Amino acid sequence: MPRIVVLAPLPEEVARAMLAGSTDREDVSVEVYSGDPGPGVAEAVRGADVIIGDFTFRLPIDADAAEAARGCLLIQQPSIGYQHIDLAATRAAGIPVANVGAANAIGVAEQTIMFMLCLLKRALYFHAKTARGEWAQQDIFTLGLHEVYGKILGIVGMGQIGREVAARAKPFGCRIVYFDIVPLPAGVEQELGAERLDLDDLLRISDIVSIHVPLTPETTLLIDREKLAAMKPDAFLLNLARGEVVDEEALAEALAEGRLAGAGIDVFTQEPVDPDNPLLASDKVFLSPHVSGGTNESRVRMLTITVENVIRVLSGDKPLYVVNGVE
């Protein structure tokens, strides 16, 4: 009997209906682990045929868990991020790890555009003033309002999300530049109107910098104190990737000292966010609690891909969106 172990915090009846029901196989066993991180995870996944990872990242799949799960057909992460899974250990154990591809790309791209517009138009400031009955029309002369048209948008990370951002920014009349270790095909660059630059040049010239890289050892603190100092003082920084990509303390200092105009932040180094995080005290920051990719539509896509991959491996096919190189 194929055994599916679910680490995601789903009600057991929901997980069973989602997975066992979708396979059309009555002999599939579905178990939900709701214990603590650590040795309990390894014991829970021992002998599993498929593991559904934890989308809250509370339950890491470490080297011990990977070894205990040796022989597993698939670790399916029902999200884009998978930084809580030890990829080297799963490779050593011969277990493919898959995520859900770019299922949330549209939602993240749309929120990126929202952040950009709200920051340039000072939307939160003027909403708060007007809602209190204060007529702050004259504040435009001290605060300033900006048009997106003609601005330089620098996209850091030109995967599927970065491309979706570029496609939506292009009609606004932005000049689009990007940094990625892998250049886009020439035809895609032409279609998006995007020019590849190195990171330092992108930061130096961009009016808006939008970050869309995965969290890896190479991207951790990619935007550090030195990189923030390279940006224009009237520029805006948007982080909808992972909190650890940006030095939050250095960003808060740059905003407080007027070395950056504002920021849009959907992700934090510590989640749920620490109430003492200095970004929360800034009136120049538009904040949200890591929800940009969580649209109703993207969650349906994530669920669909998760179930499809389970069906594929139980049918003897290879999974899609493998991230650790195990065939």
N, C-alpha and C positions, 0 to 999 in steps of 0.2 A: 504493500500500500504506500503510494507516494506521500511523503510527510512534508508539509509546509510549515515553517516556523516564522511567526510574525513578530518582529521587534517594535514595529510602529505602534503607537498608542491608539489602537482601534478596538472598539468593542468586539468581543469574540464572535458574536452573531453576525456583525457586519463583515468582519474578515472572512468568516466561513462562507457567507453568501457571495461575497465578492470573488473569492478565489475558487473554492470548491464548486460553487454553482456555475461559474463561468467555464470551467474545464469540461463540463458535461460528464464528469467521471464521479461516480458515487463512492469510489474507493479512496478518494483523496482525504487525508487527515490534515486539519488546520489547527495549529496551536498558537496562542498569543502569549508571549512572555511579557509580564508586567513587573518583573522584579527589579533589582538594583543592578547597576553596572558592575563589571568585574567577573569573578569566577562563575557566577550564575548564568551569565550570557553564554559562556563556553559550554556549560552543561546543557543549556536549553537547545543549542544548535547542533549538538553532537548527533550525528546520524541523520541530519535533515537532508532532504532532497532539494529543497528550495528555501532560501532565507529571504524574507522581506525586511529590509533595513529600516531603521528608525529615522523618520523625517524630522524629528526634533533634535537629533544628534545626541540625545541623552545616553544612549546605549551604544558605545563604540564596539566595533568588531576589530579586536586587537589580534596580536599574533597567536595568543592562546585560543581564542575563539576560532580563528582561521584554521589552526591545526586540528581542533576538535571537529570542525566541519569538513575535513578532508573527504573528498568523494562527493561533496555537494555539487549539484548541477549548475546552480546559479545563486549569487547574492544579488537580488534586485533592489536597488535603492529607489524608492518612490519619490525622488526629488532630483533637482539638478545637482546640488552639492553632495559630496561624498567624502569630505575631509575626515570624518570619524572612522573611516574604514582603512585599515592598514593594507595598502595595495601591494606592497612588496610581499607581505605575509600571505595574502590570498594568491598571488602569483606562485609563490613557493608551494602552496597547497594545491595548485592547479584548479582553482575555483574562479570562473569568470565573474566579474563584478560589472553590473550595468546600471546606468542611471536612466533618466527619461528623456535624454536628448535635449532638444530645445523647446520642450513643451510649454515653458513659461515665457518664451521670448517676446511674444506680443504684449503680454501684461507688463513686463518689465520695461519694454520700449515705450509703451504708452505712459507709464508713470514717470519715466525719464523726461518725456516732453512736458508732462504736467509740472514737474519740479522746475524745469527750465522756464516755463512761462510764468509760474507763480513767483519765482524769485526775481525775474526781470521786471515783472509788473508790480512787485511789492504787494501781492494779493493778500497775504495773511495780515500784514500791517493795516492795510486800508479796510479789510473786512472787520477787524477787531475795533478799529476806531469808529466806523460807521455803525456797527452793531451796538456801540455804547452811546449812540446819538451824537457823536462828535463829527463835525464836518471838517475833515482834514484835507480839503482840496488843495490848500496852499502848500501842503507838505511836499507836493511834487517838485517844488523848486529847491528844497533842501535835500530830499532823499533821492530824487530822480527816478524816472520811469524809463525803461529801455525797450526798444524793438528787437525782436529776434532777427529780423531781416538784416543781412550784412554782417552778422556776428560770425566769428570763427568758432566752430564747434570741434573740439578735440576729443576723439573717442579712443580710449585706452582699452584695447581688447576688441578685435573685430571678428569675433565669432558670430554665431547666428543672432545673438541679442544685439551686438554692436551694429550689425547690418540692418536689423529692424529699426534701430534708432536712427541710423543714417537715412534710411528710406523715408522715415516720417519727418526728419528735419529738413531734408532737401527742398520740399515745397515751400518752406518758410523763407527760403532764400539765404540759408546759411552757407558759408564756405566750410566744407567738411574735410578735416585732416584726421589721420588715425595713426596709432602706433600698435603694431603687433609683430611678434617675432616671425610670423609667417605672413608674407605679403598676399594680398588678395589677387586673384587672377586679373589680368589687365581689363578684361571685359566687365568684370564686376566693379572694379574701380571706376570705369567709365560710366557704368549704369548708375552708380551711387554718387558720382561726382566727388569721389574721395581721393585724397592725396596722402601717401604714406610718408611719415616723418619719423625721425628718432624721437625718443621720449622727451629729451631735454628741449628740442626745438618745438615740439608740440606744446609743452607747458609754457614756454616763453611767449608764444604768440596767441594762444587760445583765449577767447573771452569766456567760454564755458568748457570745462573739462569733465567728461562723463566716463566713469570707470566701469568696465564690464569684463574683467578678467577672472578666471577661476582662482581659488586660493591654493597656492602651491608654495613650496619653500622659496621659489624665485620671486613670487609676487607678494609674499609677506612683507609688510612695510615698504612696498614699492613706492608709495607716495609718502616719503619721510620729510623730516624738517628741511633738508636741503632742497628737495623737489618742490615743496610748498613755497620756499623762498624764491624759486625761479619763476613763479607765476606772477601775472600782472596784479596789482593791488585792486583793480576793479573787476577781476575775474571771479567766476563762480565754480565751485567744485561739487560734482554730484557723485555719490557713491551708492550704487545699487548692486554691488558685487558681493564682497564680504568685508566685514568691519576691519579685519586684520590687515587688509591691503593698505589702509591709511593710518598714519600715526595720529590718533585722535587727540592726544594732548597737544601736539604741535599744531594741528588744525585749529583747535580751540584758541590757542594763543595767537595764531595768525589772524583769526577773525576778531578777537578782542583788541588787537593792536592795529586794526585797520589795514592789514596787509593782504586781506582778501575781502571781497564784497559780500560773499554769502556762500551757503552750502545747502545741498539737499541730501539728506542721509536716511537711508532705509535699513541700513545694516550696522551692527555694532560688534566690537570685539567681544563684549560680554552680552549674551542674550539669555533671558530678559535683561534689558539695559540696566546698568548700575545707576541708581538715582543720583549718585555723586558724579556721574560722567559730566565733564565740563561743557560738552556740547549742548546739554539740555538747558543750560542757563543762558545760552546766546540767543538774542533776538534776531540774529542774522541767519538762523538755520531753520529749514523746513524739515520736520522729522516725521517718520512713520515707522511702525514696529515690524519691519521685515515682512511686508505684505505685498510688495510690488508684483511678485509672480503668483500671488494667490487668488487670482480671479476665478470666478466660477468656471469659466471656460477652460482655463489652464489646469485646474484641478481635475476636470473631467479628462483632459488629455493625459495627465500624469497617471490617473487611474487606469485609463484604457491601455496605455503603453505597458504599465506594470502587469496587468492581467494578460495582455498579448504575449509578453515575454515568458510568463509562467507557462502559458499554453504551449509556446514554442519548445521550451526545453523538455516539458513532459511528453511532447510528441516526438522528441528526438531531433529537433531542429536547433540551430544555433541562435542565441539571443541577439537582439539588436542593442546598439548603444553601449557596447562593452568598453570600459574605461581603463582596465588594467592589462590589456593585451593578451588575455588568455582566450584562446580559440575554443 
